[in-house]
Amino acid sequence: MPTNHPTAPTLPRRLRRAPAGLIALALLLPVGLVAARPAAADGPPYERVLNGTFDTGKDPWWSNIPADVADGRLCAQIPAGTVNPWDAMIGQDDVPLESGQSYTVRFEASASRPVQFRTALQQAAAPYGTVLNQPVSVDTTPKTVEFTATSPVTDTHGQVSFQAGGAADAYTLCIDNVSVVGGVVPPGGVRDFGPPVRVNQVGYLTTGPKRATFVTTETTALDWRLLDNANKVVATGKTSPYGADAPSGDSVQLIDFGRYHRSGTGFRLAVGDAVSDPFAIGDQIYSTLRKDALEYFYNNRSGLPIEAKYVGDAYARPAGHVGVAPNQGDVSVPCFPGTCDYSLDVSGGWYDAGDHGKYVVNGALAAWQLLDLYDETGPGVSLKIPEAGNRTPDVLDEAKWELDFLLRMQVPAGQPLAGMVHHSIHDEKWTGLPLLPSADPQRRYLYPPSTAATLNVAAVGARCARVYAKWDKAFAARCLSAARTAWNAARQHPDLYAPPGGEGGGAYDDTNASDEFSWAAAELFATTGASSYKKFITTTLTVDGFSWRDTGGLADLALARTPWRLPLVDRLRLAQRVAKVADTYVANVRSQGYANPYKPADGQYVWGSNSAVTNSAMILAIAHDLTGRRTYRDAALESMDYLLGRNAVGTSYVTGYGTRYSHNQHHRFWAHSLNPALPSPYPGSIAGGPNSGLQDPVAQRNLQGCAPAKCYIDEIGSYSTNEVAVNWNSALAWAAAFADAS
């Protein structure tokens, strides 16, 4: 589900032209896109803006002044007394620009009185290379305006804007039929998916499955060769023709080199002249990823400085939301106006995704997965975090940073709705990219309590009590007390739902809390053994798995950790249920050209599809634990192959892992593509992945008509395909830890 919908970029402080020595177009296109051949002189013009007629409302246009669609036009209320043209502004981002190419900006405009404003086409961030910046004079009669100019820059993050600041008196400005036509690269460019031999670009376990996919229209078996790092052939075999792979639209053949067990680096698979990206074979393939995926969370902590001694100079940053100007901090956050009359200290926790919001239903699931990771693998690896070296396992120290925050979100005793849990805390309005948390100027509010958030705290609080009983008895007792209080409050208020929509943060609305009741009851029963909770366990694991919205399957996974609470017959039934779901995932892996346990019934990939892959891998791994069947372990490992390069776009979705990997994920302070002074995402960060919905303008511009498994673009503006999130990285960390321990 969407968590971010930015409506305004960081506005330029001044306009200036780009320096000479521009980088070639092909180098600046998104990873996976390359330049097309120039169009013929009489070729089709490429429209570069979306919804220029405002027939579908305002989006994806943004404004830093009140602006709404009226009578099919976008009308903005221009205030008096501003200084700079960009102080009152309407715009659209991610307009692609190509150096040396001509662009025509055309629009209709009128105003409530004769005025002059400016229209600009330029880069959205430094150095603000400008195609055009022209004055426009209009009056009360709609007027068609047109400008043509040549771009001095190549950038996928261009911006068209109407700048009306500096007015002495207020007025209304209306625009319509906006068009920006130009350039020779078609929307989406010509997509480059790398070598047709698709492999796990990180590598394969010595004793694990080793399979690859070869994209070809050939229908007969072909010879394959496994090459070592000296280009010596060390294994050979025949491909297995597969045919059309529906999710990707590719015709493929499969390669199985599982009989090869020697370790090394720099291996490549070859079929004819086609050669894969390099990969390793060994027993420690996932040890570094396991660690990096967990260190994602320290990097996204709120409320303390992220220090270079833990993350390196590039990722160090000041503490965010601690009450240091320009932000007001999270130490005393009021409720959204009209919803309550108190303030809470809700400092700490993790920033959820690409924005600066903190959401209970996501954070609780992520913390729960880290606690379950501990139950699965024990103390685990050492992390580069401030708490390292204390007596508590590092994974539990990291989870505690979020758990403390979750407990602070509970409504205090003596207040209406006491014991319920606020759904979220986030900015009043959407902020733009890039933006460090310490520079966030927005007011922040507590958003009303919800039954779902309350039951999330009941569930994770109960698990917390069980896990920390060995390491921190006082904290364990605090968690259990909060869990019981939350459970009782939710019983009294079973239908308080978060509203749909969302301004300044994700809504995460959910109008069915029966699954959360079941999950919370299972965790409380598992921790306390009290039969009063058992009757509320009404859900079981299904092939739909689980997510922040659908938590019913977690009831079975909770009980799987405490089998002594169940009679023998119930234990057997639980194992059978989990195994039945795992059998479907195994079948999905075997029935797709790119082995993947995720296979949506309607064929359409959802927002965060990669989290469905990792969550499915977790279920497969638990099925292996319960039954000992190697088939489930192997399918879980093949899920990692998909995430790390054996997929339809030939890309590892995990930053820093593989030859071709995602590194422009949607994030406000991991934003190197917008500001070279900022870093790319931290190694071990997973992108959301293919999403058939294309709910952001970048995806809509570049991916129209995509096959479901190819609806992905590594662009920072594509929040619907390239976002990060805490509950996605927790699943990656879990799956990587299992793979490393296999």
Solvent accessible surface area in square Angstrom, and as a share of the most:
residue,aa,sasa,rsa
1,M,87,0.39
2,P,55,0.34
3,T,4,0.02
4,N,1,0.01
5,H,63,0.28
6,P,34,0.21
7,T,43,0.25
8,A,23,0.18
9,P,18,0.11
10,T,65,0.38
11,L,42,0.21
12,P,0,0.00
13,R,192,0.70
14,R,144,0.52
15,L,56,0.28
16,R,104,0.38
17,R,159,0.58
18,A,19,0.15
19,P,93,0.59
20,A,100,0.77
21,G,75,0.72
22,L,73,0.37
23,I,94,0.48
24,A,62,0.48
25,L,39,0.19
26,A,52,0.41
27,L,133,0.66
28,L,66,0.33
29,L,26,0.13
30,P,7,0.04
31,V,51,0.29
32,G,17,0.17
33,L,8,0.04
34,V,55,0.32
35,A,35,0.27
36,A,18,0.14
37,R,217,0.79
38,P,106,0.67
39,A,37,0.29
40,A,71,0.55
41,A,119,0.92
42,D,134,0.70
43,G,25,0.24
44,P,90,0.57
45,P,100,0.63
46,Y,37,0.14
47,E,81,0.36
48,R,7,0.03
49,V,10,0.06
50,L,39,0.19
51,N,31,0.16
52,G,9,0.09
53,T,58,0.34
54,F,3,0.01
55,D,116,0.60
56,T,113,0.66
57,G,26,0.25
58,K,58,0.24
59,D,72,0.37
60,P,24,0.15
61,W,3,0.01
62,W,7,0.02
63,S,19,0.12
64,N,57,0.29
65,I,18,0.09
66,P,93,0.59
67,A,7,0.06
68,D,100,0.52
69,V,51,0.29
70,A,50,0.38
71,D,143,0.74
72,G,34,0.33
73,R,73,0.27
74,L,0,0.00
75,C,15,0.09
76,A,0,0.00
77,Q,88,0.39
78,I,3,0.01
79,P,49,0.31
80,A,52,0.40
81,G,63,0.60
82,T,38,0.22
83,V,122,0.70
84,N,46,0.23
85,P,43,0.27
86,W,33,0.11
87,D,48,0.25
88,A,0,0.00
89,M,1,0.00
90,I,2,0.01
91,G,0,0.00
92,Q,1,0.00
93,D,34,0.17
94,D,26,0.13
95,V,0,0.00
96,P,32,0.20
97,L,2,0.01
98,E,7,0.03
99,S,46,0.30
100,G,53,0.51
101,Q,52,0.23
102,S,59,0.38
103,Y,0,0.00
104,T,37,0.21
105,V,0,0.00
106,R,116,0.42
107,F,1,0.00
108,E,56,0.25
109,A,2,0.01
110,S,5,0.03
111,A,8,0.06
112,S,67,0.43
113,R,80,0.29
114,P,101,0.64
115,V,19,0.11
116,Q,121,0.54
117,F,5,0.02
118,R,82,0.30
119,T,0,0.00
120,A,0,0.00
121,L,0,0.00
122,Q,0,0.00
123,Q,17,0.08
124,A,12,0.09
125,A,23,0.18
126,A,56,0.44
127,P,41,0.26
128,Y,28,0.11
129,G,0,0.00
130,T,10,0.06
131,V,6,0.04
132,L,6,0.03
133,N,32,0.16
134,Q,71,0.31
135,P,58,0.36
136,V,5,0.03
137,S,59,0.38
138,V,9,0.05
139,D,63,0.33
140,T,88,0.51
141,T,90,0.52
142,P,79,0.50
143,K,95,0.40
144,T,69,0.40
145,V,13,0.07
146,E,91,0.41
147,F,47,0.20
148,T,86,0.50
149,A,28,0.22
150,T,79,0.46
151,S,2,0.01
152,P,39,0.24
153,V,3,0.01
154,T,8,0.04
155,D,27,0.14
156,T,21,0.12
157,H,14,0.06
158,G,0,0.00
159,Q,0,0.00
160,V,0,0.00
161,S,0,0.00
162,F,1,0.01
163,Q,2,0.01
164,A,5,0.04
165,G,15,0.14
166,G,41,0.39
167,A,16,0.12
168,A,91,0.70
169,D,86,0.45
170,A,66,0.51
171,Y,14,0.05
172,T,36,0.21
173,L,1,0.00
174,C,10,0.06
175,I,1,0.00
176,D,21,0.11
177,N,64,0.33
178,V,6,0.03
179,S,24,0.16
180,V,0,0.00
181,V,42,0.24
182,G,10,0.10
183,G,14,0.13
184,V,28,0.16
185,V,8,0.05
186,P,35,0.22
187,P,66,0.41
188,G,5,0.05
189,G,15,0.14
190,V,75,0.43
191,R,65,0.24
192,D,55,0.28
193,F,37,0.16
194,G,26,0.25
195,P,33,0.21
196,P,48,0.30
197,V,2,0.01
198,R,15,0.05
199,V,3,0.02
200,N,0,0.00
201,Q,11,0.05
202,V,26,0.15
203,G,0,0.00
204,Y,4,0.01
205,L,10,0.05
206,T,20,0.12
207,T,77,0.45
208,G,7,0.07
209,P,26,0.16
210,K,1,0.00
211,R,42,0.15
212,A,0,0.00
213,T,0,0.00
214,F,18,0.08
215,V,38,0.22
216,T,19,0.11
217,T,120,0.70
218,E,95,0.43
219,T,112,0.65
220,T,88,0.51
221,A,46,0.36
222,L,44,0.22
223,D,87,0.45
224,W,13,0.05
225,R,77,0.28
226,L,0,0.00
227,L,11,0.06
228,D,26,0.14
229,N,108,0.55
230,A,79,0.61
231,N,96,0.49
232,K,131,0.56
233,V,68,0.39
234,V,45,0.26
235,A,23,0.18
236,T,92,0.54
237,G,25,0.24
238,K,127,0.54
239,T,5,0.03
240,S,62,0.40
241,P,67,0.42
242,Y,77,0.29
243,G,34,0.33
244,A,85,0.66
245,D,4,0.02
246,A,91,0.71
247,P,25,0.16
248,S,2,0.01
249,G,62,0.59
250,D,16,0.09
251,S,42,0.27
252,V,2,0.01
253,Q,1,0.00
254,L,24,0.12
255,I,1,0.00
256,D,90,0.46
257,F,4,0.02
258,G,22,0.21
259,R,230,0.84
260,Y,31,0.12
261,H,102,0.46
262,R,182,0.66
263,S,78,0.50
264,G,29,0.28
265,T,90,0.53
266,G,25,0.24
267,F,7,0.03
268,R,61,0.22
269,L,0,0.00
270,A,0,0.00
271,V,7,0.04
272,G,47,0.45
273,D,149,0.77
274,A,21,0.16
275,V,51,0.29
276,S,6,0.04
277,D,18,0.09
278,P,59,0.37
279,F,6,0.02
280,A,18,0.14
281,I,3,0.01
282,G,10,0.09
283,D,90,0.47
284,Q,127,0.57
285,I,24,0.12
286,Y,4,0.02
287,S,38,0.25
288,T,80,0.46
289,L,0,0.00
290,R,21,0.08
291,K,54,0.23
292,D,20,0.10
293,A,0,0.00
294,L,4,0.02
295,E,4,0.02
296,Y,0,0.00
297,F,0,0.00
298,Y,1,0.00
299,N,3,0.02
300,N,0,0.00
301,R,0,0.00
302,S,0,0.00
303,G,21,0.20
304,L,29,0.14
305,P,69,0.43
306,I,3,0.01
307,E,66,0.30
308,A,40,0.31
309,K,147,0.62
310,Y,40,0.15
311,V,15,0.09
312,G,32,0.30
313,D,126,0.65
314,A,69,0.54
315,Y,41,0.15
316,A,40,0.31
317,R,19,0.07
318,P,75,0.47
319,A,19,0.15
320,G,0,0.00
321,H,0,0.00
322,V,51,0.29
323,G,42,0.41
324,V,101,0.58
325,A,90,0.70
326,P,73,0.46
327,N,6,0.03
328,Q,110,0.49
329,G,4,0.04
330,D,0,0.00
331,V,78,0.45
332,S,74,0.47
333,V,2,0.01
334,P,57,0.36
335,C,8,0.05
336,F,79,0.33
337,P,87,0.54
338,G,87,0.84
339,T,61,0.36
340,C,43,0.26
341,D,133,0.69
342,Y,31,0.12
343,S,53,0.34
344,L,23,0.12
345,D,70,0.36
346,V,0,0.00
347,S,21,0.13
348,G,6,0.06
349,G,0,0.00
350,W,5,0.02
351,Y,0,0.00
352,D,2,0.01
353,A,0,0.00
354,G,1,0.01
355,D,6,0.03
356,H,4,0.02
357,G,1,0.01
358,K,0,0.00
359,Y,3,0.01
360,V,0,0.00
361,V,2,0.01
362,N,3,0.01
363,G,3,0.03
364,A,0,0.00
365,L,3,0.01
366,A,0,0.00
367,A,0,0.00
368,W,0,0.00
369,Q,1,0.00
370,L,0,0.00
371,L,0,0.00
372,D,0,0.00
373,L,3,0.01
374,Y,28,0.11
375,D,55,0.29
376,E,37,0.17
377,T,35,0.21
378,G,20,0.19
379,P,77,0.48
380,G,41,0.39
381,V,39,0.22
382,S,83,0.54
383,L,7,0.03
384,K,93,0.40
385,I,1,0.01
386,P,51,0.32
387,E,48,0.22
388,A,48,0.37
389,G,82,0.78
390,N,73,0.38
391,R,163,0.59
392,T,21,0.12
393,P,12,0.08
394,D,13,0.07
395,V,3,0.02
396,L,0,0.00
397,D,12,0.06
398,E,0,0.00
399,A,0,0.00
400,K,56,0.24
401,W,62,0.22
402,E,3,0.01
403,L,2,0.01
404,D,22,0.11
405,F,1,0.00
406,L,0,0.00
407,L,18,0.09
408,R,82,0.30
409,M,0,0.00
410,Q,27,0.12
411,V,4,0.02
412,P,49,0.31
413,A,97,0.75
414,G,81,0.78
415,Q,54,0.24
416,P,107,0.67
417,L,59,0.29
418,A,43,0.34
419,G,3,0.03
420,M,0,0.00
421,V,0,0.00
422,H,2,0.01
423,H,8,0.04
424,S,3,0.02
425,I,0,0.00
426,H,8,0.03
427,D,4,0.02
428,E,40,0.18
429,K,102,0.43
430,W,20,0.07
431,T,13,0.08
432,G,11,0.10
433,L,20,0.10
434,P,22,0.14
435,L,31,0.16
436,L,52,0.26
437,P,0,0.00
438,S,23,0.15
439,A,42,0.32
440,D,0,0.00
441,P,79,0.50
442,Q,41,0.18
443,R,121,0.44
444,R,9,0.03
445,Y,17,0.06
446,L,0,0.00
447,Y,34,0.13
448,P,49,0.31
449,P,18,0.11
450,S,1,0.00
451,T,0,0.00
452,A,6,0.04
453,A,0,0.00
454,T,0,0.00
455,L,0,0.00
456,N,1,0.00
457,V,0,0.00
458,A,0,0.00
459,A,0,0.00
460,V,1,0.01
461,G,1,0.01
462,A,0,0.00
463,R,0,0.00
464,C,0,0.00
465,A,8,0.06
466,R,52,0.19
467,V,9,0.05
468,Y,2,0.01
469,A,43,0.33
470,K,138,0.59
471,W,41,0.14
472,D,49,0.25
473,K,155,0.66
474,A,80,0.62
475,F,10,0.04
476,A,7,0.06
477,A,64,0.49
478,R,106,0.39
479,C,1,0.00
480,L,32,0.16
481,S,65,0.42
482,A,12,0.09
483,A,0,0.00
484,R,108,0.39
485,T,62,0.36
486,A,0,0.00
487,W,9,0.03
488,N,83,0.42
489,A,4,0.03
490,A,0,0.00
491,R,116,0.42
492,Q,132,0.59
493,H,54,0.24
494,P,65,0.41
495,D,90,0.46
496,L,58,0.29
497,Y,87,0.33
498,A,9,0.07
499,P,90,0.56
500,P,106,0.67
501,G,52,0.50
502,G,48,0.46
503,E,80,0.36
504,G,4,0.04
505,G,1,0.01
506,G,8,0.07
507,A,21,0.16
508,Y,5,0.02
509,D,28,0.15
510,D,11,0.06
511,T,100,0.58
512,N,87,0.44
513,A,7,0.05
514,S,61,0.39
515,D,18,0.09
516,E,1,0.00
517,F,31,0.13
518,S,0,0.00
519,W,0,0.00
520,A,0,0.00
521,A,0,0.00
522,A,0,0.00
523,E,0,0.00
524,L,0,0.00
525,F,11,0.05
526,A,0,0.00
527,T,23,0.13
528,T,39,0.22
529,G,29,0.28
530,A,36,0.28
531,S,88,0.57
532,S,67,0.43
533,Y,23,0.09
534,K,75,0.32
535,K,151,0.64
536,F,49,0.20
537,I,38,0.19
538,T,101,0.59
539,T,33,0.19
540,T,62,0.36
541,L,7,0.04
542,T,69,0.40
543,V,77,0.44
544,D,127,0.66
545,G,11,0.11
546,F,10,0.04
547,S,38,0.25
548,W,16,0.05
549,R,63,0.23
550,D,80,0.41
551,T,1,0.00
552,G,8,0.08
553,G,5,0.05
554,L,0,0.00
555,A,0,0.00
556,D,2,0.01
557,L,0,0.00
558,A,0,0.00
559,L,11,0.05
560,A,13,0.10
561,R,45,0.16
562,T,1,0.01
563,P,50,0.32
564,W,162,0.57
565,R,79,0.29
566,L,13,0.07
567,P,69,0.44
568,L,117,0.58
569,V,76,0.44
570,D,39,0.20
571,R,97,0.36
572,L,100,0.50
573,R,132,0.48
574,L,4,0.02
575,A,22,0.17
576,Q,121,0.54
577,R,73,0.27
578,V,0,0.00
579,A,6,0.05
580,K,155,0.66
581,V,6,0.03
582,A,0,0.00
583,D,71,0.37
584,T,51,0.30
585,Y,8,0.03
586,V,11,0.06
587,A,53,0.41
588,N,19,0.10
589,V,3,0.02
590,R,155,0.57
591,S,48,0.31
592,Q,7,0.03
593,G,0,0.00
594,Y,10,0.04
595,A,0,0.00
596,N,1,0.01
597,P,1,0.00
598,Y,27,0.10
599,K,95,0.40
600,P,27,0.17
601,A,120,0.93
602,D,106,0.55
603,G,31,0.30
604,Q,88,0.39
605,Y,9,0.03
606,V,80,0.46
607,W,21,0.07
608,G,2,0.02
609,S,1,0.00
610,N,1,0.01
611,S,17,0.11
612,A,27,0.21
613,V,1,0.01
614,T,0,0.00
615,N,10,0.05
616,S,8,0.05
617,A,3,0.02
618,M,0,0.00
619,I,0,0.00
620,L,0,0.00
621,A,0,0.00
622,I,2,0.01
623,A,0,0.00
624,H,49,0.22
625,D,68,0.35
626,L,63,0.31
627,T,46,0.27
628,G,55,0.53
629,R,123,0.45
630,R,133,0.49
631,T,55,0.32
632,Y,3,0.01
633,R,17,0.06
634,D,34,0.17
635,A,5,0.04
636,A,3,0.03
637,L,8,0.04
638,E,12,0.05
639,S,0,0.00
640,M,1,0.01
641,D,5,0.03
642,Y,5,0.02
643,L,0,0.00
644,L,0,0.00
645,G,0,0.00
646,R,1,0.00
647,N,1,0.00
648,A,1,0.01
649,V,6,0.03
650,G,2,0.02
651,T,6,0.04
652,S,0,0.00
653,Y,0,0.00
654,V,0,0.00
655,T,6,0.04
656,G,36,0.35
657,Y,22,0.08
658,G,26,0.25
659,T,76,0.44
660,R,45,0.16
661,Y,72,0.27
662,S,0,0.00
663,H,57,0.25
664,N,22,0.11
665,Q,0,0.00
666,H,1,0.00
667,H,1,0.00
668,R,1,0.00
669,F,6,0.03
670,W,6,0.02
671,A,1,0.00
672,H,84,0.37
673,S,47,0.30
674,L,25,0.12
675,N,53,0.27
676,P,100,0.63
677,A,90,0.70
678,L,24,0.12
679,P,18,0.12
680,S,29,0.19
681,P,2,0.01
682,Y,13,0.05
683,P,45,0.28
684,G,0,0.00
685,S,0,0.00
686,I,1,0.01
687,A,0,0.00
688,G,1,0.01
689,G,0,0.00
690,P,0,0.00
691,N,2,0.01
692,S,26,0.17
693,G,43,0.41
694,L,17,0.08
695,Q,85,0.38
696,D,0,0.00
697,P,22,0.14
698,V,4,0.02
699,A,0,0.00
700,Q,58,0.26
701,R,20,0.07
702,N,36,0.18
703,L,4,0.02
704,Q,128,0.57
705,G,83,0.80
706,C,29,0.17
707,A,28,0.21
708,P,25,0.15
709,A,6,0.04
710,K,30,0.13
711,C,2,0.01
712,Y,8,0.03
713,I,3,0.02
714,D,2,0.01
715,E,10,0.05
716,I,3,0.02
717,G,13,0.13
718,S,0,0.00
719,Y,10,0.04
720,S,1,0.01
721,T,1,0.00
722,N,0,0.00
723,E,1,0.00
724,V,0,0.00
725,A,2,0.01
726,V,1,0.01
727,N,9,0.04
728,W,18,0.06
729,N,0,0.00
730,S,0,0.00
731,A,0,0.00
732,L,0,0.00
733,A,0,0.00
734,W,1,0.00
735,A,5,0.04
736,A,0,0.00
737,A,0,0.00
738,F,16,0.07
739,A,1,0.00
740,D,26,0.14
741,A,68,0.53
742,S,55,0.35
